[in-house]
Amino acid sequence: MEGMTFVGHDKPFQYADGGLTVTRGSAWSAPGCHLGCGVLMYTDEDGRLVKVEGDPENPFNEGRLCVRCLAVPNAVNNPERIRKPMRRIGERGEDKWEEMTWDEAFDLIEEKFTYYKENFGAESVTFWQGTGRDIAAWITRLAWSFGSPNYGPSLNGLACYAPRVYGCIALSGSFWVGDYSQQFADRYDNPQWKRPDVIMVWGNNPLPANSDGAYGHWVIDCMQRGSKVVTIDPKVTWLGSRSELMLQVRPGTDAALALAMGNVMVEEGLYDEEFVEQWCTGFDEYKEVVKGYTPEKAAEICWVDADDIRKAARMFAEADGAIIQWGVALDQKEEAVTACQAVASLLMLTGNIDNPGGMIKPPEVLMYLNGWGFDLIAPEQYAKRLGPDKYKFYNAGVPAASAECMIEAMETGKPYPLKAAWIQTTNPLTCMGVDPQRTLEAFKKLDFIVVVDPFKTPTLMALADVVLPVAMFPERNGIRCGDGAQRIETINKAVVDPTLLSDMEINLELGRRLCPDAWPWDNVEDMFSAVYESVGLTFEEAQRKAPGYVPFEYYKYKTGKLRPDGQPGFMTPTGKLELWSNMMDAVGLPPLPAYEEPTPGPVTTPELYEKYPFVLTTGARRFNTFHAENRENPYLRRIHSEPAVQIHPADAERLGLTEGEWVWVEGPKGTTGDIGRCKRVVEITPTMLEGVVSTDHAWWHPEGDPERLYDVFDLNVNQLMPWGCGPSGMGANYKCLLCRIYKVEKGE
């Protein structure tokens, strides 16, 4: 690509250093990661990975690494890894396996999938993925080229990232991320960039989470350059303790808080009147909505101080460049899309779109991969996708099928029977799948299930008929893709293990067998080169040169570079930022942001709140884990060895709880009348908001009995959650539940 900037390196991507071989690359899956940080991988004379360090020449992370990456040698060398394909020789749930060759495994999968396609249609084979950020494109291509429209994560309501993405698209035609100079090779020294005056960290803990392609320590870099931080979270995080303002909000009430901030900006005339007049539409309608959300009303709803709401709104509106660093707390409520609309509207009111130190559209290096393979599925096949008939928003450009609708189809055989599942980069019984007992029983109705994973997991143990082991990132080649693909990066093989295939090699081989015309490459390196052809590189050239940065400019909406017709404006029906959304209206959803009380909740179900007196938020990130991964890594397990529930000292005292004791966290599964519970260790901390408790997600015990599914049904907090989501089909109540806490009795 013309004008691309590459980082000059002193050494080739692989070189010798003191008896060790060093391989430069980036870190992706497996083990999982959101970022692709630059790494140096050290192997000894036997080819064994002995050390991973941050690459100081990589502008993205500048040599910094989290503990998960530092511990990758423990994962790669773990003796519990699966290293050969296996078929089950007992009943599902029994730990009885027989090793196979790779050819035998592929032959069996090809035979089964072809049979189901010929007899029940390609839609009867479902494809499930997790958050392997450089793997998703290969899974979707496999599903679409096979002819199946039924792929997606097992996440209820796609309640991670997608509500924010589509909430933004509904208003502006694009998704936007904070401008931390990540789009420039010279980073903070680039003369076009300016540091944001204010960073509003909303429902996100950037340091351990590193979500949406944002390296959490960039917030600290900006603070060191003068940025002020406002944190909105029920827990005082490390960044919260160093913020100008810390708003401890009741989980699930973010939309009310955002509307109240909009009220302050409008009533006090703090919004950017010129920007709104020229580049926004629907302001008059929005103004009427926020009129009813005074700071006093929001304070009552959100459990925060009205004056703090005013201060936060004023800080943000008066800033010269402001970022909202938001997280899954916005996604994980049934009305997630409208909550994301409410928050995104603050960016539009203040003109913090496509500006230095504001929110930018991620540079899309690899347009080749946007919907890669979608042209391979016939329209009549894609029309069979499960989800759009129930949730109209799935007709507004959402490519995945609804996990909830796929579960229902497994149970009922309607609107057509499902027969098989391909499960790759995910462990749904432990992590994504709510109501895991129901999820388990639904999957058990399938005739044939393949699981791709480096370790035995509860999902693999319970369901897999065939298991394919997979290489970890130091053992394979790959490219960065997904999340806008903001830069050219390569994953470079440091460890050679001929017994393992990478995710991409597995997908390529199966693709060549099932639909050879769609998979014409001899090897994955040729496949990567085909992708990089759009930027004028081969994979081997990218290995030598990466990372690479495409040219970037601000204010693209002024020069027509956000629209294919070249006209100034945004990719919306009006060409403007739409505070009143035509896209939402077109699919029968409210076009303006609104607030809905969580159900169940303190307000909507007071009788349940009396019995279950805590608001429960789940899924707060820990430094040592990535969702369900790393439990089997002894180095990381020592950092946080058991699932915890965090509770304020006053609440713990009322319940007679002490630090470190085991308790049950129990609560209603929505309004179904069913009750779920899970075990936790008490962690008493004054950082929690009184009346709110927080707990980890995705827990299991790899050291446990495999035929008891590694204690997953004792430990999985998803047992408190039902299937079912909001009217858009996006968002689900993961972070605004009700619960009670009581001690685990002897013998339990």
N, C-alpha and C positions, 0 to 999 in steps of 0.2 A: 504494500500500500504506500502510495506516494506520501512523503513527509513523515513516515513513521520514525520514531526515535528509539534506538536500542541502547541499552546500558553496556558500555564497554567494560570488558572483564580483563583482569590481568592474566588469567589462566583459562585453558579450555574447560568445557563442562565436566571433564573427567581428567584427573591428574594425580600424581604420586606425592605423598607428603609423609616423610619419616617412617617409611615401612607400611603405611596405610594408603589405600586408594580413596580419593575424595571424589564424590559425584555431586555436582551442583544440580539442583532441581527445585521443585515446589511440592508442598505437602497437600495431598488430597485424601481420597478414600481408597482403601481402608487403612488404618482406623479413620473414622469420619472427621471432617473438618469443614468449616464454612468458608475458608479463606484462601488456601493455596499459598501460604507463606514461603518465602525463599529459604531453602535449607541446604546445608552441606552434610552429606551422608558419608561416613567413614567405614570402610570395610577392611578387614585384615587379610593376611596372605591366604587364608582359607576361604575368602569370600564372605565371611560372616559380618553382619552389621554390628558394629561395636559402639557407635556414637552418632548422634545427630545434633548439629548446631545450627543456629541461624546464620544466614548468608548476609554479611554486612554490606555487600555490594548490591543487594536487592532493594530497590527504593520502597517496596511495599511495606516490609516489616523492619528493614534496616538492621538485620541481625538479631532482632528480638524474637523469642519463641515462648509459647506457653509450655506448661509442664507436660501436657499431653504429647506434644511433639518430641520433647526431650526424652520421653519414655518409650518412644516407638521401638527402639531395639528390644525392649522387654516384650513387646507385642509380636514382633517379627520372629523372635527366637523362642516364643512360648511353646513348651512341649505339648500343650493341650490343643494346638491347632490341628484342624483337619487338613490332610495333605493328599488324600486320594478321593476320587468320587466314590459314593456309597449308595447302595439300595437297601431299603428296609426289608428285613426278612421276618420280622414279627408284626404284631398289630401296631397301629399308630399309637404312640405314647410309650411303647416298649423300646428299651435301649438295645435293640438287636439289629445289627447291620452287617452287610457284606460289601467288601471293597470291589470296585469295578475299574476297568480301564476307561480312559476318556472316550474312546471310540464306542465302547459298550454303552456308556451313559448317553452320549449324543444319539446313538442309534435308537435307544429306548424312547428318549424324549421326542425325537423326530417321528417315530412310529405313533406314539400316543397323540401328539398334537395334530398330526395329519389325520388320524382317525376321527378326532373330535371335530375338526374343521369340515371334513367330508360328510359327517353324519349329523352334526348339530349346528354347523356354522362356525366361522372363526370367532364370532362374538362369544361363544361358549368357553373360550380360553381367556382368562383374565391375567393381567400383568400388574404386579404390585411393586412399588419402589419406595425407598426412603429418601434421606437427604444427602445421598452421595453426590456432591455438587459437580463432579466432572463425569458422572456416569449416566445421568438421567437421559441425555440425548440419545444414547445408544439403546436404552430400554424402550423409549418411545418409538424409535425407528423400527425396532424388532416387532413391537406390537402392531404398528400401523402397516408395516410391510407384510406381516402375516395376515392382516385383515381384521384384527380385533380393535374395536373402539374402546374397549374396557380396560383402560390402564389408569393408574393413579396411585397416590399414597393411601394408606388405610386410615387416614386422619379424618375424623368426623368434621364435616363442614370445611375441609381444606384449611383448617384453622391455624395456619402458620404461614405468614408472608402473603399468601394469596389475597386475603381480604384487603390488606393495605395496597397491594399492587392494583387490584381491580377497583378499589375505592378511589385511588388516584386517577386511574385511567378513566373512570366515569366522569371525573371533573375536568381532567386536563389532557387526556389522550396518552399520557405517559406515566411511568413511575419515576420517582425522584429520590435521590439519596443525598446525604450531607456532603458538602464540599470540604474535604480535608486535604485537598491538593493531590489526592491519590491518582488523578488522571495525568499527572506530569511526572516525567522522569527525574526532574530536579526538585520535585516536591515543594517544600515550603520556601525555597529560594526562587521559585518561578515568579517573574514580575507580574504576570496576569493575576495571580492568586492574592487574596487578602484573607486574613484570619477572621472568622465570624466573631461578631461582638458577643453573641449569646448562643449557647447550645442548650436546648431544652431536651433533657433526657427523659423520655416518657415511656413508662412501662418496659424498660430495657435496662439491663446491667451490662454495658458494653465490654467491660474488662474480661469477664469469663465467657460472655455470650458471643462476641465478635460476629454479630449477625449482619445479613444483607451485604456481605462483602466489605464490611467496615471493620478495620482492625481497632479494637477498643482503646488501645493506648494513643490513638490519634487524638482522642478527646483531651488527654493529658498534655500532648504536644501543643494543642491549641491553648489550653489553660496557661501553659508556660509562656505563651506568646500574648497573653492578655485576655483570652476569651473568658466570659463569665458563664456559669452553669446554673440551670434550674433543673431540679430533679423531681419527677412525679412518680411516686412508687409507695406502696404500703409499708415498705421496709426502707430504713436508712442504709443505703449501700455505702461503699467506700467513696464513690463520687458524690453521693448525697451528703455525706458528712463534710464535704469540701465545697458545697454549692452555695451560691448567694441565697437561694431559696430552696427549701425542701418541703414539698407538699405531700404529706402522707395520705393518700387517697383511698377510699373504700374501693376494693376491686369491683370492676364491672360498671363504674360510674363515670368513666373517662369522657363519654360524649357530653354529659351534663357539664363537666368541667370545661371542655373545649367551647361549648356554646356560651358559657358564662364569660370566658376570655374574649370571645367574639363580641359579646354584649358590651364589655368595657371598651374594646377598640372602637366600636361603632358609636356608643353613647358619648365617649370622650373625644371623638374625632381623631383617634390615633392611627387609623388605617391610612394606607397610601392612596389618597383620593385620586391622584392622577393615574396611577397604575390601574386601580379598580375601574375608573371611567373608561380607559382606553383598552384594557385587556381582559376585563371580566364581564360576565353577564349574570343576571339573576340576583344582583345585589339587593334590590328592593325587597324581593321575597325573602332572602336570607335575613335581612334587617328585621323583618316582622317575626321570624322564628326566634332570633336571639333576644328579642325584646322581653320575652317571658322568662329568660334565664339570667336573673340578676345574680351578682356574686353571693348575696345572702341566701337565695334559693339554692344555688349550687353548693354552698357551704353546708347546708342542712342535708342535702343528698349525699355529698361526697365525703363528709366528715373532715373537712378542711376549713381553715379560717378565711372569711370573706376578704379581709385585707390582703392576705397572701395571694388570693386569686387576682386581685387588682394589681398587685405588684408584679406578678408574673406576666400578666397581659401587657402592662406598660413596658417592662423590660424588653419583651419580645418585639413589641411594635416600634419602639424607639431605637432598636438596634440597627447598626449599619452592617447588615449581613447577619442572618440568624438561621440556625439549623434546628430541625426537630429530629432527634435521634430516637426513633420509636421502635417498639418491639412487639413481641407476640401477645403482650397483655391487651393490645388493641384488637388483635385477631380472635382472641379466645373468649368471646361472648357471642350469644346467638345473633345479636344485632351488630355484628362486627363491621360490616361494610358501611353502615350509616355512621358508626363511631369514627371510622377512618375518614369519612367525608367531613365530619365535624372538625377533626384535627387538621386535615389537609386544607380546609378553608382558611385557617389562620395563616398559612403560608401565602395564600392568594391575596388575602386582605392586606398583607404587608409587603407584597411584591418580592418575596423571597423564593423566586422560581427562576432558575437558569441564570443566576447572578453570582458574582464572586462572593464566597463566604456564605452562600445560601444553600439552596437545594439544586442539584444538577441532575440531568438525565445521564445515566451511566453510558459511557462510550461503548457502542456496540461494535466490537471488533469483528466478530464472526456472525454477520448477518446470515451466512450460509446455514447456521444451526438454529435459526428462529423457526420453530415448527419443522425441523429437519425430518423429512420422511412423510409429512402429512399428505403430500401429493400422491403417496403410494396407496392410500386407502380409498376405495371407491366411495362416492357420496352416499350410496344406498347402504353401505356397511356402516359408515360413520353415523348415519341416522339412527342406528340401533343402539347407540351409546346410552348407558343407564345414567339417568340424572336429569336431563333436560325436560322430560315430561312432568317431573315433580317440582323442579326448581328452574324458573325461567331464566335466571341469571346465567345458567350454564349455556344459554343460547347467545350470550354476549361476548363470545371469544374465549371462554374457559375451555381448554382442550381436554381436561381430564374427565373421567367418569366419576360419579358420586360413590364414595366408599359405602355410605349408608345404603344406597340403592343396590349396590352389588351384594351386600350382606343380605338384604331382603330377597334378592333373586336367588341366592344360594338356598335360603330357607324355604321359599315357596315354589321355585321353578317358574316364576312369572316375572316379566312377560315372556321369558324363555329360559330354558335350563342352562345353568352354568356347570361346566364339567371339570375344569382344570385351572390351576393357578401357577404362575411363575412369580416367585418371591425373591427379590434381589435388592440388596442394600437396605433391608428393613427387617425388623423383629416385631411384628404388629401385636402379638399377644402381650408383649412387655411394654411397648412404648406407645405406638400410635392408636391402637385399637381400643376404643372405649368398651365398657361392659365386656371384659375379656372372656368371661364364661360363655356369653352369647356368641361372641366372635369365634371362639373355639368351635362351638357346636355347628355354627354355620359353615366354617371351612371344612369341617369333617364330612360334610355332605358331598364335597367334591370327590371325583373319582381318582384324581391324580394331581400331585403337588410336587413341584421342584423348588428347592431352596438353595440359594447361592450365598455362602457365608464362610468366613474363615474359622468360626468356632461353632460348637454345639450351643444352641440357644433354646429357650422355652418354645419358641415357634417351630424351630427345626425339630426338636424332640417330639412335639405334639403332632405335627402335621406332615413332615416331609416323607415322600415316597422315594425320591432321589435327591441326593445332596451333592452339590458341586463346590469344591473348595475354591478359594479365590486368593490371588496374590494381593499383598499389601503394596502401598505406593512405592516403597523402596525396591520392590521386586518387579516393577513393570514400567513401561513407557506409557505416556498419555499426554493430553493437552487440556488446558483450562478451557472450560466452556460453561455456559449457563450464567445466571445472574448478570446479564448484560455483557459478560466477557470483556471486562474493562481493559484488559491488557493481554498481550501474547505471553503465555507461560507454557513450559513443558514440564511434564513429570518424567524423570529420567531414571532408568533402571540402574540401581547400584548393586543389587543382589541377584544372582542368577540361580533360580531354582527350577529345573526342568520338569518337576512334578506338578507345578502350578500354572494355571492360566489366569490372566487378568480378566476383570469384568468385560472389557472390550473384546478380548480374544474369544471369550465365551459367547458373547452376543454375535460376533462376526461369524464364528463357526456355525452356530445354530441358524443364523440368518442365511448363510450360504446353502444350508440344507433345506430350509423351509421356503425360501423365496430368493433364489440365487441372483435374479436380475437386479434386485435391490441392494445386493451385497457383492459387488464385482471385484473386491480387492483381495489380493493374495495374502496380505498380512495387515496388522493394525497400523503399522507405520505408513503404508500406502494409503490407508483410510484417513489417517490424520493429515497426510499431505493433501488429500482431496479437499479436506475442510480448509486447510491453510492456503489453498490455491486462490481463495478470494482476497487474500492479502499479499499474494505474490511470493509465497514462501513454500518450501517443502518442510516436512517435519525435521529432517536432519539439519536444515539451515536454522530453523527455529531453536533447536537444541543448542546450537553454537551461540546464537545471538540473544536469546530471550534473557530478561523480559523486554518486551517492546511496547511502545506507547504510540497510539494513533494521534494525529493532530486534534486538538480540542479548542473550542471557543465558547465564550459565554454569549448570552442574549441571542440564541439561535432563532427564537420566535420572532425577532425583529427582522431577520434576513431570510425568512422562509425555509430554514433548514430543519424545521421540525415537521414539515408537511411534504408529502410527495408531489404536490402540485406547485411547490416553490413559493407559495403565497405566505406572507407574514401571518403569524398566529400559531395556534395549537391544533393538535389532531382531534378536534371535537366537531360535532355538527355545525356549531356556530363559528368555529375558528377561534373561540375565546375560552378562557378558563370559566367553567360553568358552575357557579355556586348553586344554581338550579340545574340539575343534570338531566339532559335529554336522554342519555343512555339509560339511566335508572328509570325514567318515565317510560321509555320504550319497552322495557321488560316488566312493566306493571309494579314497580317498586317506588316508594316515596322519593321524589326528586330532590328533596331538601334534607339536610341532616336532622336527626331527631334523637331523643333520648328515651330509652325503654328501661324500666327497672328489671334487674335480673330476676328470673323465675326458675326455681324458688329463690327467695331472698327475704331480707328483713322487712321489706315493705309489702311485697306481693303475697307472701305466705307467712303472716305473723305467727300462726299456730305452729308451723314447722320451726320457725326461728326460736320460739320458746323452748322447743325440745332440743334443737340443734343450734346453740347460741353463738357459734363462731362462723365468720365468713372465712372460707378456705380458698387460698390461692395455691396453685400447683405449678411445678415445672421450673422454678427458679434455677438458673444455671449454677453449676459448681465448676471449679477450675479443673478438676481431675477427670471429669466424665464428659462424654458427648452422647447425650440421650442414653440409649441402653448399652453403649459401648464402654469398654475399659474396666468393667467389673472384674474381668478375669486377669487384669494386669496387676500383679502384687505390689509393684512400686506405687501405682496410682491408688490402689485400694487402701493403702495405709493412710492416705491423706484424708479420706472420708469413707469409713469402712462400712457404715450401715445407713439405711434411709432415716432421715431425721424429720421431725416436725418442729418448726421454730415458733416460739410462743413468748409473749411479753411476760416479764417477771410477775406483774400483778395478776395476770390471768393464771399463771402457773401456781401461784400461791393460793388462789381461790379454789383450785382443783386439787391442791395437795400434791403437786407433781415436783419431782426432783430431777436435776440434770442427769441424763444418761439412762433413765429407766424406760422400759418398753411400755407403749400404750397402744390402744386401738384408736384409730381415727375413723369415725363412722358417720354416714350421712345418707340423705335420701337421693335416689337416682332420679333427679328431676322431679316431676310430679307423677311418676308412674306408680307410686306407693311402695316400690321396692327399696330396700336398704342395702348399702354396700359398706365394706370396711376394709382396712389394711393396717398392718403393724408398723409402728414407727418408734424411733428413739427420741426422747425429749431433748430439745436444744433450747435452753432459756436465753433470751437475748433482749435487751432493752431497745434494740433497733426495730422491733416489730411494732406496728400499730396495735394498740389494745383492741381486743375484739376480733382481730384478724390473725389467722395462723397460716403458715406457709410450709409446704412440704415438697420434697424431691419427687421426680417422676422416673419412670422406666427402670425400676429396681427389680433385680433378681439375684440369686446366689449361685454363681457358677460352681461353687464348692458343694452345693446341695445335691439331693438325690435327683438324677435326671428323670426318673419315672414319676417323680412328684413335680416335674417341670421346674426344678431349681427354685422352689418356694415362691414362684411368681404369684400364686393366688393368695399367699399371705401378705405379699409386699406391694402389689400393684395398686396404686391410688386410682387407676382408671375404673376400679370396681365401684367407685362412687358416681360414675358418669354413665348416662344412657346414650344410645344412638338417637339422632335427631338434632336438627340445627335450625337456624333462623329462616325467615321467608326467602332470603336470597339464595339459600343453599350454602352460604359461606359463613363461617364462624360457629363456634359451639362453646358451651359453658365449661371450660377447663379451669378458669381462674376466678370464678365467682360462685362457688358452691357454698352449701351450709354443712356444718359438721358438729359433732360433739367429740370429746376426748375422754377416755377412761383407761384405767390401768389394765394391762395384760395380767391375768391371774395365773397362778402357778399351774403348770400343766398345759397352758395354752401356747 
